[in-house]
Amino acid sequence: MFGVVFQHALLHAGAAPWNVFEATRRSIAAGRWPGGFGAWLREALPGEVPDAPAHWFDGPPQSLRMLMPWAVCLGR
């Protein structure tokens, strides 16, 4: 899931990938989706996962938030 969020943030940012990665990681850890991701998810997810829990649209689940201290970015 983090990869999808990061790719969405990267696509919509004008910043260096490392800065986008760190901002995405901090945002998720704080319980917020990066700008625009929640709206995109609300539009895209019901077609892919019709029984998706509604709270997924409001912010990242606790399980994903807890993983953020261990999220790493490899390569350039």
N, C-alpha and C positions, 0 to 999 in steps of 0.2 A: 504494500500500500504506500509506503514512504516513497518508493520510486515513482509512482504515478503522481503523487503530490509534488515531488521535486521537479519532475519533467514539466508539469503544468506551470509551476512557478518560474522555471527557467525559460520557458517559451514566452511568458508575459513580462519578463524583466529585462531591463537594459543594463544590468549589472554583471560583473564577472561571476562565473559559475561558483567559485568558492564562496563569494558573498551571498549568493542566492541560496546555496546549500546551508550555510550557517543561519541565515534568516528563516529559512523553512524549518530547520531543526528547532530553533528557539520558539517559533510560532506554535508548532505542534506541541512542544513541551509545555507551553503556557496554556494549552487547551483551545487554540484558535487555528482554523485553517488559514493558509496564506491567502492574500487578496484574490478574490474571484473564484477560488477553488470550491467553496461551499455552494455557490450558485451553479457552477458547472456540474458538480456532483448531483445536485438536486435535479438538474435537467437530464443528465446522462444515465444515472444509476437505475431509476425505475425500469427502464427498458432492458437493462442487463440483469438486474437483480430485483425482480418485482416485489419480493417480500423483505427488502432491506429495511432495517430498523430506522425509524424517523430521526432518532438522535444522531445518526451518522452525518446528517446534513448540517447540524448545528456546530459540530466541532469534532476533533479526533477522539476516538474511543480511548479510554484509560489505558488499555493494553498498548496502544501505539505511543501514547504519551510517555509511558514508562520506559520504552525502548530508546528514547532520544539521547540519553547520555552515551549510548553505545553506537549511535549512528555515525558512520565514517564515510568519507568520500575518497575513493582510490583513483589514481591516474590524473591525467591532465586533459 
